[in-house]
Amino acid sequence: MNSAEDSEEPLISRLPSPSPSGDEDNHDADSDSANASPTLFIYLLTFSAGISGLLFGCVISSTLVSLGTALSPPHSPRPLTSAEKSIITSSTSLFALLVSPFSSVLADALGRKRVILAADVLFAVGAVAQACSGTVWAMVLGRSVVGLAVGAASFVVPLYVAELAPAPFRGRLVTMNVVFITLGQVVAYVVGWGLGQLGEEGTAWRWMVGLGALPAVVQGLVVLAIPETPRFLVMVGRVAEARRVVEKVLGGKEGRGEVDATVKGIEMEVREEAEARRLRRVSGVERDGWMGSVDELLGVRRNRRALVIACLLQGLQQLCGFNSLMYFSATIFTMLGFPIPTLTSLVVAVTNFVFTLAALFLIDRIGRRRILLWSIPFMIAGLLLAAYGFSFIKLSSTDSTRDSTSPAQGAAVMILVSIMVYVAGYALGLGNVPWMQSELFALNVRSLGSGISTATNWGANFVIGLTFLLLMDALTPSWTFVLYAAICATGYGLVWKFYPETAGLSLEEAAGLLEDENWGVR
Ligand SMILES: O[C@H]1[C@H](O)[C@@H](O)[C@H](O)[C@@H](O)[C@H]1O
């Protein structure tokens, strides 16, 4: 295009990008760049930001506490009804869904760091409110505040990491946040199981919930010391500061030229976007202020494509049904007659964690698109096998006891193994790739676009949490799993048709890919 863009070349040319067609030469080149390692500085930043993932994981598991009769009046103690449990669980996703698009506006106005800080404050307040709650509505209030925190953090942390990470490691570093989420889920299961052993009454659960405030406070303090992203700094005109951050991120391994090229590349994108926006405003195509960003997101072709792909991936991540297992696997394993269902369902969380760790090492070598196309078929196979296994078992989802026609043990084991295959496939691809969403968007709409696709994630999460047990009753477990398999198969087709490979590209290049007539998919 112009000389400024040429100056970005050295950075990009040393970071070979995998071909969507998957040819081997490119693959080897990817391995080379993926074998190099990020600087200690960027690891520290990713770890600091990842504490939010840990909190996210604990919150989303919702198995953290069994509340017993603690939220009913002392004179007429009773356990929670199913409706109360659903409201308590879904209030978190609902508030996360509502807040994510708005926190994106804040991330552009105040910076990525301040939104992480605000989320920490909300986490801490919500944790303490839950610990002190004496009624269902007080608990719902606490969970809603935590929902605001998790909604903001789940969008801003991957954005923060993606904007700081050098292109060859971006996938790995964003996936590190998902590793924290899945670790948080394992912790939540173990704690839930431990509390179950202690018995349901007493104040232990209050301590556990309240102590959730501690990591949030630690992260809040750490965040004060970490830098803003260079892309945000350039956007608000603090170029010298952006340069210092890029220098530290590249760790002096790269010459001055590389730092210059990176900062110039960002500056150029900011300038080009500002000019394009000015022209659209002059010609009356676009409004001022926040609505202007919405116009830009929906009115510019490449932005619209980015939004469709990001929402597709986030929707698919939830509609494939994975979190039904997170929320209800103990119920499922009770139905199947496993002796310690909470421990069996820990298998789901641990499989998810272990295969997310594997994804960490594979994602930049294999590429986002390719890893999805390889892993979704395993999810489909796992779901269909589980559906077949369920066809041997006659139980209603609300009946948590085994009936006289006790399920064939073989079928139960088969269901457990197929669920593990499904979870492994999920963790390798769909569990983490959608969180790379920010790399699809151009800088000026990156925050808003990521916020809206995060809201899609929480919206679909809300629907899945609310409908799983109803579907199990209405359709039978077998057909519910077939339905999820059909959703995965449709998702596979859409990914194949519309999702281009973005591994190894600079953020500016990745966003530019969608200018292509073929949606960047060759
Ligand atoms: O990326 C995460 C991860 O895969 C979790 O295991 C899942 O519970 C979340 O919904 C998802 O967003």
Ligand as a Chemical Component Dictionary entry (heavy atoms), coordinates in Angstrom:
data_LIG
# 
_chem_comp.id                   LIG 
_chem_comp.type                 NON-POLYMER 
_chem_comp.pdbx_formal_charge   0 
_chem_comp.three_letter_code    LIG 
# 
loop_
_chem_comp_atom.comp_id 
_chem_comp_atom.atom_id 
_chem_comp_atom.alt_atom_id 
_chem_comp_atom.type_symbol 
_chem_comp_atom.charge 
_chem_comp_atom.model_Cartn_x 
_chem_comp_atom.model_Cartn_y 
_chem_comp_atom.model_Cartn_z 
_chem_comp_atom.pdbx_ordinal 
LIG O1 O1 O 0 -13.114 -21.277 27.413 1  
LIG C1 C1 C 0 -13.861 -21.644 28.527 2  
LIG C2 C2 C 0 -13.537 -23.045 28.937 3  
LIG O2 O2 O 0 -13.631 -23.885 27.856 4  
LIG C3 C3 C 0 -14.411 -23.505 30.052 5  
LIG O3 O3 O 0 -14.135 -24.838 30.351 6  
LIG C4 C4 C 0 -15.880 -23.317 29.767 7  
LIG O4 O4 O 0 -16.619 -23.682 30.885 8  
LIG C5 C5 C 0 -16.172 -21.904 29.398 9  
LIG O5 O5 O 0 -17.517 -21.731 29.071 10 
LIG C6 C6 C 0 -15.317 -21.476 28.230 11 
LIG O6 O6 O 0 -15.593 -20.143 27.903 12 
# 
loop_
_chem_comp_bond.comp_id 
_chem_comp_bond.atom_id_1 
_chem_comp_bond.atom_id_2 
_chem_comp_bond.value_order 
_chem_comp_bond.pdbx_ordinal 
LIG O1 C1 SING 1  
LIG C1 C2 SING 2  
LIG C1 C6 SING 3  
LIG C2 O2 SING 4  
LIG C2 C3 SING 5  
LIG C3 O3 SING 6  
LIG C3 C4 SING 7  
LIG C4 O4 SING 8  
LIG C4 C5 SING 9  
LIG C5 O5 SING 10 
LIG C5 C6 SING 11 
LIG C6 O6 SING 12 
# 
